[in-house]
Structure formats: structure tokens, C-alpha cells
């Protein structure tokens, strides 16, 4: 009897639950969208919208990261420029330091000795450079007067072709009171900017040497730590070794071609008896490290001096112009691509764009450092998984 009662009670509860469900469905019927299964087209649309949203988020994050990096590069350039120069200096001096270390000289002492010799050599060059600036600055009024005379004669010749006396007087007044003073002021500003840049480089030179010493001392210990932690074949160690080789090869090749250019420029200017030939040759050497633009910028001042110097004929000035143009064309178009290009292995387009970019960020120093920075970026990309295509695209 008890079992039959239990069955009857269970049946009643089941019937009551079914009645409740039926009543609930009658009061709240399910929607067609919920009852019908999602079609394949709708699933594809949802997946595409999610992928587009993720892609947009990635692009926004990357753009923000690029903007942040650019801001930091500009805001911290007073610290980053000496740091990058110190790293470059450390790469250049490391072979000599390891050579002395192999001879039994302690690593710290060999580091100090190499930096001391570098300090003496660069100080001698800077002393010779600055010793010529004094006589050049005292001769600037002579060249300024000669330039004014040349411009005045040109204005007189042009105004002689004008028949109207009022137009002639207006042209003289406009050039004499507006164009010529503005041109002189602009030249003074450019000179002051160049002196400021030179002063900044000299001020950063000692900080660069100090940072280079600390970098070399720390790199020796860091290399041992990375080797102990990850092994000798870690990509970081391979990248640093390859960066050192490529950067040293580029700097040595570029130094030799710049020295050749400066020597040829000095010979031409000395034979033509252009004033301060040694100074213009010394100026050519560092400017030649700036791709394409540096050689042109180094040639303009001596050509201008040759044109306005009353002691030189127009034929001599024209000869100087042609010779300097030929020197830059031969070395820049034949020697450097075949010699320096083999060491750099960068696309010419990458070189030009990097020069513009780093020149915009760090000025003239950035133009000089553009190629070593891009060489380092290419080497790092070639050893990082997933970034190899970037290194291939940068390769020349």
C-alpha cells in the first residue's frame, strides 16, 4: 500500500509541474530569435565584427606606443644622445680592450687606458678645430662687406634694366632695407645655431666617455650573467655580438671615406688658395657622416668664400665648385656604395628615411647616428622570432 501511494504522489507532482510549465509558456511565449538556432551567416558576421574590433584595438595600441616612444625620444634627448653615443663608443673600443685584456692587462685598467687615449686624440682634434675658429671669426667682416658689394652690384645691374626711375628706387630700397638685412640676420642665426650644436657636442663628450666606461664595465658582468642564466647561444648575446661587428665595420668604412673626402677637399682648396682650407677640410670630415646632405652642406661654405673673395677670380671659384662637386659625386656615388654599402647592408631608401626621421628627432647628431641605430634595429629584428620579415625588408 505504501508503494502505490508513493507512485500516486509522484505522478501528481509531475502533473502539477507540467501544468506550471504549460502555464508559464502560455504567459511568456519564447521569442523566435531565441528558439531558432543561429544561422551560419550570422555566426560569420559576429566573428568578422569581433576580428575587426580586435584589429582596431591592436592598431590603436600600436599607434599610442609609437607616439609615446617619439615623445620620450624628444623629451629625453639630452640624456639619450650621450647614452647612444656612449654605446657606440663602447662598441668601437671593445676590440682594443679585449686585446689588452688578452695580454694580461686587467679589464678595468684596459678600459681606462683605451678611454684615456681616445680623450687625448679627440681633444687634439677639437683643439685644432677651435684654434681655426678665432681667425675665421675675425675675417667674417671682410667676407660680409664683400658679399654686400656683390649683392649691390647685382642690384645695380638689375635696376639698370628697368626703365622706370621709381621702380629702380623701389627695388633698391626693398633689397637694401628688407632683403639684405634679413639675409644677414638669417646667416647670423645659422652660425649661432652651429656654435650651439658644437658646444652641446663638446659638453656631452665628457659625459659620453663616463657613460661608456660604466657601460663597458657593466657589459662584462652582464655577459657572464646572461651566459650563466640562458647559455652562450641566447639571441641577446648573438644580437649584441652582431651589432658590434656591423657597427664597427660601418664606422671604420665611413671614417676612411670621410678622411679621403676631407683630404681631397683640402688639396683642392689649398691649390686654389681659398682661405682657411684646413678648417673647411676638418668640417667636411664629421659632416660626411651625414648621408647625402652632409657632403653638400660641407661644400657650400668654401664655395661661397671662393665666390666672394676679391683676391680670387671667377674662373678660380668656378674651378673650386666643379672640383668639389666631382669629389662628392665620385666618392658618394662610386666609392661609398661599393665599400660602405657592403658593410652596412641597408636599403638606400631606409638610409634616407632614417636620416630624415632621426634628424627631425635629434637634429644633426641624430643624422650622424641614424645609420648605426638602423643597423642595430636590423640585427635585432633578424634574431627575434616574428620580426625576421622586417630585417629582410630593411636589407639592401
VENLINRA-V977094 format. One line per field, one symbol per residue. ss: DSSP state (H for helix, E for strand, - for the rest). burial: + if it has 16 or more other C-alpha atoms within 10 Angstrom, else -. A space follows every 10 residues. Layout:
ss = ???
burial = ???
//
This chain:
ss = -HHHHHHHHH HHHHHHHHHH HHHHHHH--- -HHHH----H HHHHHHHHHH HHHHHHHHHH HHHHHHHHHH HHHHH-HHHH HHHHHHHHHH HHHHHHHHHH HH----HHHH HHHHHHHHHH HHHHHHHHHH HHHHHHHHHH HHHHHHHHHH HHHHHHHHHH ----HHHHHH HHHHHHHHHH HHHHHHHHHH HHHHHHHHHH HHHHHHHHHH HHHHHHHHHH HHHHHHHHHH ----HHHHHH HHHHHHHHHH HHHHHHHHHH HHHHHHHHHH H-----HHHH HHHHHHH--- --HHHHHHHH HHHHHHHH-- ---HHHHHHH HHHHHHHHHH HHHHHHHHHH HHHH-E-HHH HHHHHHHHHH HH-HHHHHHH HHHHHHHHHH HHH----HHH HHHHE-
burial = ---------- ---------- ---------- ---------- ---------- ---------- ---------- --+---+--- ++++++++++ ++++--++-+ +-----+--+ +--++----- --------+- ---------- --+--++--- ++--+---+- -------+-- ++---+---+ ---------- ---------- ---++--++- +++-++---- ---------- ----+++-+- -+++-+++++ +-+++++++- ++++++-++- -+-+++++++ ++++++++++ ++-+++-++- -++-+++++- ------+-++ +-++--++-- ++---+---+ +-++++---+ ++-+++-++- ++-+++++++ ++++++++++ +++------- +--+--
//
